[in-house]
Amino acid sequence: MKQRIITGVVGGIGFLFLIYLGSAWYSLLVLSLAIVGLYEFLRMANLQSFVPAGILAYVLMLGIVWPSLAFSARVDIGTPDLMLPVFFLLLIYSVLRKNQFHIEHIALTIVGALYIGYGFTYMAAARNLPDGLMLTILVFLGIWSTDSGAYFIGKAIGRHKLWPEISPNKTTEGAVGGLLTSLVIVMVANMLFGGIPTSQALLIALVTGVMGQLGDLVESAFKRHYGVKDSGQIIPGHGGVLDRFDSMILVFPVLHLLGIV
């Protein structure tokens, strides 16, 4: 626990500093997280990264993420333009591999690229907005406060299991506590330092408080299905990139769909 707290505090400060810097610094961070995240996903799914199918997964994922990065040339290569050739090449690869790489592997390869790609795309795109600095900070504050509130309140008064088949330690009381913590932290932070419209800040707090926890459950479902404890070991005390950023991967695309980021 001590290592987890120290790593979380130091990493959080460093992350906020890179959000503040924005531009190429933040984009480079997001790109690096996406690359490592896809590697972790493929490894969990028992797929290799450094074979033709794995390379195609990276091509599709980078094609999604690249246009949102500050240092990209804004090359007009949309996901539909890449999806079709990647899909056909994966089908051809499955034939060449004589069904050692089969239809389920094709599906997992594409799902991994989309899951990681869209999550980190909108994480980068949010910072590029005119009020992107405060928006991005509020989202991360909401996610972190949800995570902390759910953990500590769940430990203190949690009695009813939220979803034991997927995450046996999570409780309903903790989930409600996480949502309430997000509401308090986001609204107070916006009131003191923000300037984002109150309705927008409230929606950010609600989405981070609900979808952030759902994103964590999605990742827990992946790990339970594949029988792994953590997606990786790159972050001491926290596991891998997907262990730490699973909430963000779901929250940012949902906020985009709602027209917030």
Beta strands, then each sheet from edge to edge (+ up, - down):
strand 1: 161-163
strand 2: 167-171
sheet 1: 1+ 2-
end
